Amino acid sequence: MKPVLLCTSVLAIGAMTAGVAQARDNIQIAGSSTVLPYATIVAEAFGENFDFPTPVVEGGGSGAGRKKLCEGVGENTIDIANSSSRIKQSDIDLCAQNGVTEIMEVRIGYDGIVFASDIAGPDFAFTPEQWFNALAAEVVKDGAVVANPNKTWADVDAALPAQNILAFIPGTKHGTREVFDLNVLEQGCKGSGAYDAFVAASTGADDEAKKAEAAEKCLALRTDGASVDIDGDYTETLARIDANKNAIGIFGLSFYQNNTDKLKVAAMSGITPSVETIASGEYPVSRPLFFYVKKAHIGVIPGLKDYIEFFVSDDMAGPDGPLAAYGLVSDPELAATQAAVAAETPMGPLE
């Protein structure tokens, strides 16, 4: 039986917002490759259970999706941007410039970034410091800042396997990369003492300039082939590992959980990633997942609000729903998100 709809498409089309000349008959979504499978599950279930067409869900990366959301208001622009990192002030400013003045932020749950390799390979247990010393363009050796000389993981730390360093990491347009930069590279840079060494070696005009230069160096990666950006989704990373058995790849927890026959996951800072360790906050490289809604399209694009409410319903995003079964860590504050969606509450200023 189809659920009772919360609004009718006829009324929705009749209540068009200024700037939207004619409503589309389907919802258009783009963005994060991490959120993509969750949104696809919801979209397919929505099409099966509601009297609206199945939403069109595309990837492209978090940053690209947010940029498309901010292109303007109208049927030739998307309705929702999926994102595995929080929206930036630059996105909000771009939206405002193009007439997108109200954005709804919807947190759907949590995911973890995992470090995985070929299932037949050696076991790994990492720290952020080891990843920084493996991939950074410059590291500290014997108290001096030098170009990264490490060739194998054992060069980084004798406790690690003597396997050549080859890492497939998300490209810069992906939200996963932002979390990797912040929670792994930046933390590893500071924890290893490299940040302080970069500050000390900086030629910046003042303390703030020196700190800014050091922060940039923390995120600057080697360009000798040991670190490879992947601009596609996790399936591309998996294919690269299949062709390069000694590589380490970065994935979302849910993707790994659906490929345990091919991949072996590594611990980070002594914690093995799982739904339980992410929900408890133990696993150090976890992040909330979002989608962002163009509020001007609610009441105009048929079924848009119904889709949003359906996505964050207990039946879909709750701990016993299909998204959790796929790997999403259910948000303990899901009820608050449901209330905000029902009220169509736009997000406030970034904290």
N, C-alpha and C positions, 0 to 999 in steps of 0.2 A: 504494500500500500504506500502511495506517495504521501509525504508529510504535508501538513497544512502550510501553505506559503504565507509569508509575513507581509508581502505586498504583491500587487498584481502588475504585470508588465504594462498593461494599458495605462493605469494610473501613473506608473513610473515615467512612461514616455511623455505623458501629458504634462509632467512637472519638470520639464527640461530646464537645466541651469543655463544662464546666459553664456554664450560662447560655444555651446554644443548644438549644432544645427540639426542633427538627426542621429538618433540612437542606433548603435549597432544591435544586432540580436544575440551577440555572444560576448562574454567577458574575455579581455585580453590581458595576459600576465607574462612577465619576463623577469630574468634575473638569475639569482644564485643557483649554481649547479647542486649545492648541498640541499637546498630547499626544494629543488625541482622534483625529486621522486615523491616527497610528501604532498606537494601541490598537485601532482599528477594523480595520486591516489584519491585525493579529495575531489578533484575535477571530474574524474570518471564516476565516482560515487554520486556526485552532484547531478551529473547528466542522467544517471540511471534513476534517481529518486525524485527529481524535481522537473517541473514542466518548463525547463529552460534548456537551451543547447549546452552541450559540454564545453566548459571554458577552454580557450586555447592557451596552453602553458608552454613557454619557451625558456631556454637557458640564456647563456651569454655572460654570466658573472654578476655579482652583486652590484659593483660599481656601474656597469653598463645598464643594468636594469633600473637603478635609481636615476641615472641620467635620462633614460627614455621616459620615465615617469614625469620628469621635470621639463619635458619638451613643450608642454602646454596643456590646455583643456580642450577637449573635443573628441569626436569619434575616431579621428585619425591618430590618437595617442592612446597609450595603454592605460589600464585602470589600476593595476597592482604591480608593484616591484617586489619580488622575493629577495631577501638579503640575509646572508649569514654573518653580517657585521652590522653594527648600528649605523644609521644614517649620519652623514657628516654635515657640518654647518655649511660647507661649500655646496652640498646638494640642496639644502634648504634655501640657500641664497639663489641658486639657479632656478629652482621652482618658483620662487617669488618673482624673479625677473620675467618669467614666462607666464605669469598669471595663475600659478598653482599656489594658492594662498593657504589652503587647509589640507593637512596630511594626517591621516590616522596611522599610528604606529601599533601594530598588532604582533605581540610576542607569542609564538606558537609552542615553544618548549625549548629544550636544550640539546646540544650535541657536543661531542668531543672531537678534537683533532687527534688522529692516531698516526703512528709511525710504523709502517708495515713493510715486510719484505717477502720474498718468495718462500713458500711454506717449507721447501726442502732445505733452506739455508740455515745459517747459524742463528742462535738466539741473541737478541740485543736487549740491553737495559740502558736507557739514555738519561742524560741530564741536559738542561738548557745550555750549560757551559760547554758540554761536548759538541752540541750542534753548532754553537757559535764558533768554536775552534775548528770545526770541520769545514764550515762554509764561508766564514767571513773572508773578505779580501785581505784584511790585515789582522794580525793577532799579536799577542805579546809573548816573546820568547826571551828568557834570561833577562827580563826587565826592560827589553827594548821592543818597540813597535816594528814589526817586519811583515813583508808579504807572506801570506799563508804558505808554509812549506809542507803541510801535512798531506800525505798521499793516501794513507790507509787509516781506518778507524783506530787501529792499534797505535798509530803515530799520535793520535789525539789523546788516547788513554790506553795504557797497556792492558787494561782490563777488558777492552773491547776486541772483537775478532780482527785479525789481520786481513781485512777485506778492503779493497780499493774503495775510496769515497766516491759514491755516485748517488746523488739525491735528486729525485724528481719532486719539485715543490710547486704549489699553485702559482700561476702568473699574477702579476700585480693587479689585474682587474677583478680578481676573485676575493670575496670576503674572507675566505680561509687564509689567504696570504696576510691580510691585516692582523688576524689573530696570531698567526705564526710569528710575524714580525714582533708583535707586542709581548706575547707570552713566552716565546722561545728565544729569538735572537736578542731582543733587548734585555731580557732577564739574564741570558747567558753572558752577554757583554758585560753587564754590571757585576754579575756573580764571579766572573773570571778575573776581574780587575782591569779588563781592557778599557772600559769607559773612563776610569780615572787616568789611565795611561794616555788615552786619546786627548783628554782635557789638558793634561800636563804638557803634551807635545804640540798642542794647537798653537797656531800663530794668530789666533783671533784677537780683535782689538780690545775686547773686554771679556769678563767672565761669561756673560750671556752668549756672546759669539763663540767662545770656546766650547761651551756646553752644547750649543746647536751643532757645531762641527763634529763634536764627539758623537752626538746622537745619530748624525748621518752616517758616520763611519761604522757604528754598531749595526746598521742595516745594509751596508754595502757588501755585496757578495762577490766571491771570486768568479772570474770569467774564463777559467781554463778548462771548462767542461765538467767539473766535479759537481756543480750546482746547475740544474737545468729547469727553467721555468716551463710549466705546462699550462697553456692557455685554454685547452679543452677541459672536459669534465673528468671525473674520476675513472671513467672507463678508459680514457687515453692513458692515464697514469698506470693503470693496471696492465694495459697492453705493453707499455714501455718496460715494466718490470718483467713481464713474460719474455720479452726479448733481451733483457739485461738482468740475469738472475742475481747479480751481486748488488743490485740497486736497492735503495730505500725510498719508499714513496710516502707521501702525506695524503691521508684520506679522512673523510668524516667517519665517525664510529658506525653509523648505520650502513654505509657502503661496505666497510670491512666486515661487519656482521653478516652481510649477505654474500660475502666471498671468502668465507673461512676455509673453503676447500682449496683456495689458491694462495692465501696470504697468512703470514705469521705476524702477530702484533708485538710491539715492544713495550716494555714498561717505561714510564717517564717519572723521574724522581722517586723511584721505588714503588710507584702505583701502576697497576695494570688497568687500562681503560675498560670500563663496562658501564652499563646503565646504572648499576648501583653506585660505583665510585664517582660517576658524574653527578648523579642526583644528590649524593651526600656532600659534594664539593671537594672530595679527596683528590680526585684527578686534577692536575694543575692546568691542563690545556683544554678547557671546555669553554663553550660560548653559547649565549642565547641565540635563537633563530627568530627572524622577523619577516613580516611582509608589510609593505607600506601602501596605503590606499589613497587614491585621489578622491577626496570627499565630494568634490563637485560632480563626480560621476554617479554618486549614490542617488537613486531616484530617477536616473536618466538611462543608464545602461541596465537593461532588464536582468533582474536576478542578482545584481552585484551584492546588495546587502545580505541577501539570502545565502549567497556563497560564503561571505565572510563569517556569518553566524554559524553556518554549517561547519566550516573549517575548525573553529575553536569550540565546537560543542563537545560535551563529554563523550558522545558516541564516536567522535573522530579523534580528538586530541587528548582525551582522558587517558588514564593509565591502563585501561583495558580496551582501548580503541585500536584500529588498524595502524595508526601512525606509530603508536608505541610498539606494536608487533613488528613493525619494519625497523625500529631502532630509535625513534624519537624518545627523549627523556621528558616525560610529562611535566608541565609547569605546575609547581605547587600553588601558584597564584592564578591558576586558570580562571577561577570564578571572577576575579577582578577584571581580567581581560574580556570575559564574556559581557560583563556589565558595561565596560567602556565601549565595546562594539555596539551593544544594543542602544546606547545613548549617542552613538556616532561622535564620540569625543575626539576632537583633533589633538595631536600632540602639542605640548607646550615647548618652551625653549629648551635646548639641550643643556644638561647640567654640566 
